[in-house]
């Protein structure tokens, strides 16, 4: 039974979601403040966190950043804004998915199950090696020449998606749909930014690539360095 931690300050919403998610087979614990949620997320190690942004003590975005510094638990953010810039910012900050208010327990259940399904697919994946780059999705560890890479959850997901398809040219639209879960255009810049961060951690640049090769107007390809 998946354990869901609900961080929501509205008691009525909290009660309705606890009831609805419990009826759908989840074990639900809940707290009403950001700091209590952060503590419980670290100590109780839930399978998923549902994080409301409008918390009374700490802004939900700050809680997300703090949580990402301490845990890799999947996070579904509940937001009242549905504009693209807000959603992209949340996903870039480490959210695994989002849901826009108002929403039903059934809608939230679908989001949670999608996040857990993606996590399960990664955990069951095999270790991938490209040159001296090694990605282990089961432990969520990445190494280059035996040296651990300090990657954010989004950077890891992006690198794993590319290495699992080494040699293929992957479009930015596909990366947005599969890694960011954003099946629409207009957010290519967020892919470029994350690729830039990955290049820096891989010890390369766009002008002098070793692993990550941009194909102008098409996408990006990862391949082992030549020679």
Phi, psi and omega in degrees: 000119182297138178263118180251128173259121181256118178252100187210129184273340181280115185297322181293315178296318180300313182297318181295319181288323177299314180296312183295318180288323178297320178296339181259016170095016178257147168268120189243129167241156185213154175219162184252000180227159182293315183292322176295322178294318178299314180298316182290324179298322180284319186277321185267347176050064178291167177281330179210148173244132171255116189245115173281142182276332184269073183261153187284334186256317182224138178301138183302328178295323177293319177300318179300314179297317180294320180295320179295335177283345185241344187207155176251017180300138177299138182236126171255119182267134174262117184232150178270351183252136181244016179282153188299318183298321178295315183294315179298319179298319179294316180293322177294331180283353176122359177292144178269336178196175181215160174217137186264132178286148355280152180217160180263166176298326179295318178294317179295320177303318180296319179296315181298315181294326177295317178296316179295324179295317179296319178296320178295322178297320179292318183296329181273358181284159179275160173297137180244135178233132174230111187059234178258019175262126184233127181239123177244099182291340180289321178259355182057044178244139176232135179228150175232117184056037178082356182263127180298139175261131180272093184248145171287164178305320181290320177297319179297315181298319179294314181295320179295319180297318181290315183292329178292345179236038183307135180093341180271147173271118184255128180286156177294327178298319179294319179296319178297321182286319188268324183266318181263350184058041179238087184281051176210161181276185174094357182236028181302330184299326181293328175294315181300318181297315181292325176296322178297317178296319179296317180302316180299319181285338176271359177075038180217176177227169178295329180280333179230072183285148172245312181249315186264118183241118177276132177252107189306129177077358182240302182165218183223148180228140174250136181207156178292145178300146178278144175086000000 
